């Protein structure tokens, strides 16, 4: 397990980690953000914002920056509060723990634990602690801004080969107001959503319940497979979504959500993902 600190012009000062197969970087200048993810020595699967841009930054100072971030759903103005303070970290034998300073406006503290697994996967555990004096009602929401040109496949919550005369609906899709089902970046099959990032104007966002809790992104000669919880018992935000997708000219955001929870003062809630990165071909 390797740990090192290095700085690049676009990503800034970062903590880098690698098990020899997969490498990732966490920003130490802002965040929490995982700003680089790839097979060792290959191109970044995550989007890197070259400079503040309309739609990807706010006048108050919040910016996409790069890569993966932790928000709280349902979406609100609190999510866009600037998170530009330095990030604290501890190196661990199998990864690292990242800590964001307490956000007094939100009344919460965010953490992320990176753990490289023996089978080559990377376990990401995100935690939000309520530091306010009243319960915090939210869902943990992990958003990945991915590099241009990516192709994504997400299975629907359905079984293929079932009786075509079944009168019950088999799936639901939540569409945001800017989204058209005729968007050429989207393709719906009998069992999956296929999406491709293209440099086209217009925002596209949709979400749905993915019972299998998986998604696969292919780009830059690599495949990233995401595994995330799908518990049908509790309620989920945005009409019952545990997966959401956002497309714009610059990038594609791949998003997973935990269930809605009420975090009592002093208590915490967590959301866990497994990442697997492998070369194509």
Secondary structure, 3 states (H helix, E strand, C coil): CEEEEEEECCCEEEEEEECCCEEEEEECCCCCEEEEEEECCCCCCECECCCCCECCECCCCCECCECEEEEEECCCHHHHCCCCCCCEEEEECCEEEEECCCECCCCEEEEEEEEECCCCCEEEEEEEEECCCCCEEEEEEEEEEECCCCEEEEECCCCCCCCCCCCCCCCCEEECCCCCCCCCCEEECCCEEEEECCCCCCCEEEEECCCCCEEEEEECCEEEEEEECCCCCCCEHHHHCCEEEEECCCCEEEEEECECEEECCCCEEEEEEEEEEEECC
